[in-house]
Amino acid sequence: MMKFKNVQSTFNKGVTIPSLIFIIGTCFLSALFPKPTENILNQIKQFIFVNLNWVYVWAVTLFVIFLVYLLFSKYANIKLGANDSKPEYSFFSWISMLFAAGMGIGLIYFSVAEPMQHYSSEVFADNHYVSRAKQAQLYTFFHWGIHAWAIYGVVGLSLSYFAYRYRLPLSLRSCFYPLLKDKINGKWGNAIDVFALCCTFFGLTTTLGFGVVQISSGLNILHITAENSFTNQVIIVISLISLSVFSAISGVDKGVKILSNINIMSVIVLLLFVLILGPTVYLIGSFTDGLGNYINNFFNLTFNTHVYEKNALPWFYDWTILYWAWWISWSPYVGLFIARISKGRTIREFILAVLVLPTLFNFIWMSVFGNSAIWFDLNVANGNLSALASDPDALMFRFLEYMPLSTVTGFFVIAIIIIFFVTSADSGIFVMNSIATKNAKKSPKWQIIFWGILLAVLSLLLLNAGGLKALQSMTLITALPFSIIVLLFIVSLMKALIIDQKYYDTNFSASTVPWSGEFWKERLKNIVSFKDNSSVDHFIKVKTKEAFTELQQEFASNGIEAKINQYESPVRIEIEIHQGVVNNFIYGVENKVKTVSEYMINEENLPDLDNSKTHYPRSYFGDGREGYDVQYFTKNELISDVLKHYERFLEIVSEERNEMFISSNANQNKE
């Protein structure tokens, strides 16, 4: 923790100071010497893209394979959190937020520009225009599809798992816990977080810089501003960063969630407008054809390095490799944000939502806008749109001029870009503060304002000096080492999942018997009667407490200290044995309510039941395993059941392979 002029701060010195030195130093170097810096960084980037492009290809391919494997594996039902944890956000809000963070402004910026640039590229110039249109759609699908989201998915899944399952800090360093153990709290962990913070800041700065240029260009085309000047860009940046800071201060539950929901609804409205008033039949047919083309060519696209097509290599470096590097460089930020909102989801649910839904929406979006632009270029614009392929800032607005209500839709697009800008910036500010504070639960508001000001000042500095492209090159260069880091995430996550599965699959000793037949008449009487709230409370406060108290005394006589904890609303009681190195052993019983089916109430030859609600005492455990009904247990059987779980606990903690899963980190970081 740091202090600035007696102002309390949650910044971690080992992460924040090196990050700020590198971020500010790089930005000033790019601003003061834009051309030399850009030339040097471009040479490094070009060397990587030409000689090490296979690293990106293989890394992204392995990300896809790994997530597909997990989707159908025995680990798919593991929750990102305790076994009884529930999602914090509704499905719609969750999807909206991860979608807004994952694609943002790029969805508007490239939806017309990329298909049109592929369509106009010299690489495909010898092909028939139909073939060029198909190729344009295919490669746009490829760059914005499953591969892109697999990068985000691996990072987000690793972070979610270790943050909520192991209760470690929501930080990239936590993903190395199985490999580095407690070293993640030292210099190695700081270095990982510094790298993540710098990647996040550079990625946000360059992307938001391009977003500002597009907004400024749109305002100029719509005759709102006289020229696309730096003064206009200053006004835009200050206005939007102010909104972003306000949203970030409001928190994820308010500002980010509300804006993301507005965002997704807005883009759906714009999508339907173009689909209905554009060449509808052509768009539906081309989407269907394009989806089939993508599926048929999936493996060829995945592994194709164009090594036998020398004329296509520059295009391959400038598009596919650049995109893979770009998504990888953005993955610390997007992954952290996705992880922040994904607690309580299963691994299968997470992968399906992150891979399939955004990919499908991107395909529809790119088909509607990209194919509409190509159709208008061929049938209405006489090639005027393809002639503007080199001006992506203006292309979306020029395309809308061929649609009805072009001025209205132009303003609507600017509004969507603004919302995307704000959602990207506010979630980015939130993530940067989270990294810099090692995921402090509560930070002063001035820190959020600080990141917003820094983002605005350095973005404007680079826009004015022309250093934005140099910073973009730096961002793409950092993607190479980070791709190796993400591959190590896979190794770490698999190691943890294997231990996780074995931990919960560990059975009880065969010598333990839960029930005896000694009190069978009393048990039958209990079985055919349903319990109300007060009778279950009595069971817990009297019978269960008696069992736990007797067991506590016996533990004490054997030199083991056990504590009994009691709670109200709902009534529950637990016996806890504190451990210094591993997680505490906890066995508890709580009052649970369940709804009984109507046919059981009306059935004459079943036990009588007055209403559809009944209560029962259910066991629960400190490690989050699923509990069960214990209402028919006698006092001695409850004691036996506790000992059964304690024996299992001792067996598990005695095995070296379970060391990291039972670490006391889970107790220290428990919310």
BELGI-V952084 format. One record per helix or strand. SS is the DSSP state (helix for helix, strand for strand). FROM is the first residue (numbers start at 1). LEN is the number of residues. If there is no record, write none. Layout:
ss=[SS	SS]
from=[FROM	FROM]
len=[LEN	LEN]
This chain:
ss=[strand	strand	helix	helix	helix	strand	helix	helix	helix	helix	helix	helix	helix	helix	helix	helix	helix	helix	strand	helix	helix	helix	helix	helix	helix	helix	strand	helix	strand	strand	strand	strand	helix	strand	strand	helix	helix	strand	helix]
from=[3	7	13	34	53	79	91	105	122	129	146	172	187	230	252	280	298	310	346	347	384	392	406	445	468	520	531	533	563	572	582	585	598	613	629	635	656	663	665]
len=[2	2	20	18	19	1	12	16	3	16	20	14	35	21	26	17	6	31	1	33	4	9	31	21	38	8	1	25	5	6	1	11	5	9	1	19	3	1	4]
